[in-house]
Each structure stands twice: as C-alpha cells, then as structure tokens.
Amino acid sequence: MKYVYYLCLLGALVTSLSSCQTVYNYRLGAGLHAHDLIYQPKPFAPKDSSVNSAWYVGGVYTVGNGYKGAMDIKNNGYKFGLLQVSRAHSWKHASVSYGAFGFLGSYAIAKYNFAEYDTVRTSDPSSPPNLTTYDYIRKPSAYAGTYHFQGWGLRGSAHLNAIIGRGRKTNWRYLGLEWAHSQEYGSLYDIRQQIPEKTIYRYNQPYKFNQRATYVDNWIVARSRGLTTLALSSEMVFNNYPRHQGAVIIKGTWGKAINADYSGTRWFDVSSIMLGIQANEHLVSLTVGNITQKAGVQLGYTYRLGAYKNRKKRASMH
C-alpha cells in the first residue's frame, strides 16, 4: 500500500512541476520611483534645551539599472541629477528637516521590453492530425528608446533623537518618518500614458485545451504624474571630530510609494542604505538602494550655508 502512496506522491509532484509558470514583470513608473528619498542633513542635537538650526544646499547624481523581473533587462537603465535646498532644526530629543528640489534625467527601455509576439502555428506530420504546436517569435518593442523626465518636488523628515556613547558624541536618530512628493514632466511621462497594461500568455508545445500557460508576461505601468513616497528610517551620526565639526553618518530607510497605481503585489517596497562623511560645512554621501528591484547608486554633496545657528551657544553639527 505504501508503494501506491509513493507513486501518487510522485505523480502529484510531476504534475505540480509541469504546471509551473515563469512570470516576467515588465514595469515602468516615474523616473524618481524608488530613489526620491534624497538625504537631508540635520544639525547635531544639542545637549541642553536649545535648538540648533541650519540651511543646506546640495545635489545628487544617481545611476542604475531599470526594473528587474523582465526577460531583457541588461539594456534598461536610468540616470538623473537632482538639486535641493533644505532647512533643518534639532532639539535634544527630536529633529526635523524640510525642503524643495528639482530634477532632470532619462530612462532607457530595452529593445525587447514591452514586446509583442508573432504566434506561428505548426504541426508535426508524424503526430496525430489534431496535435497543434505554437512557436512564439518575440518582435522588437514598439516602445524601446530613451525617454527624458524632469520636474520638481518637496521633501520632509522628522526623527526622535538620543545622544549616546562615550562622551555623548553619538547622535542616534532611532525612529524617523520620511516623506517625498514630486511632479514629473517629459517624454517618460508621455510614454507611460501610451503603454497598455496587459498580460500575454505563452504555452508549452503542444498546446492543449485548458493547459496552464508556461510563460506569462505582465505589463505593469504607473501613469500618475505625481509620486509620493513614505518611509521609516534610522540614522547613526558619530560626531567624533568636534574640532573639525566632523561626523560619520550611517542611515537605513525602508518605505513605499503610496500612489494608487503603485499599490498591489506587483509593485515593491523601496529601501536604501547611506554612508556619509562630513567635515565643517561639507558633506559627501553614497547611497545604494533597491538592489533586487530597481538598483541604483547615488552620489551626493551638501554644503551648509552660513554659520551654525544656536539660540544659546555654538555647538558641533554634522
């Protein structure tokens, strides 16, 4: 009896494996999608009841691969530059930052992304007359090319602070809320209005009635001009170089675009990790984000405008 059980189990396994699908997701969203939470510096938290404030100007250059999950991704890619200005305030137990930015960039859709297929119906002469097979020949995409985008946006963040460590030189912004909203214009926005959302099914050969498709292509497009992202973050500022107002910063961020057309299981969370080094008024940063979905590397530079402001006394900032 146990042999019958094992045979049934083997048959179920073979059936399950034979019905497996390979799914390719061809996504296209706003040019800034998954990389719009640009780092905004804040003054180091004071150790008394005062408030530390500063103005900052700076920018980032971002380059990366396009959305993953498609069959042809090696020629997908994007790049953009962004300039921002921000104002920040730090108290002993909290900090906030807010500002505005403008951006300009491009996104390349590869030759076979969002591609249709020619279906060629064939028949094997040695097979029964009712046995029909199909060949799927992928055509070059009607939407392939390089598209440009530009626009403006607003940014804000707020953190709860704790001053910790030996000499109380480490500022741990242990819980933060990040927010970004942008408006996009240009040919990338225009092409996102033209690409239809659809699903293409491709079958094993030979095709059988009610057979489950072996390959599925999903075309997933976010059409909204606006992009809004919310995220949680945590940040460590090691202010171990007070003579030069220097610091080393490490920050992790996790969130999601909250627009309706970025919702559902076909889209993904956004995440990044940032390393920054600050000396006096200058801060440089390196951010790596979304390795598994829409990978990108971001290089940034920020300059603090004017003298550091403190209501009671001068203090170190990062």
CORMOJO-V759938 format. One line per field, one symbol per residue. ss: DSSP state (@ for helix, = for strand, . for the rest). A space follows every 50 residues. Layout:
ss = ???
This chain:
ss = .@@@@@@@@@@@@@@@@@...=======...................... .=============............==============...======= =========.......======..........======......====== ==============.@@@.================.@@@@@@@@...=== ==............=======....================@@@.===== =======..@@@.......==========..========......===== ==========........
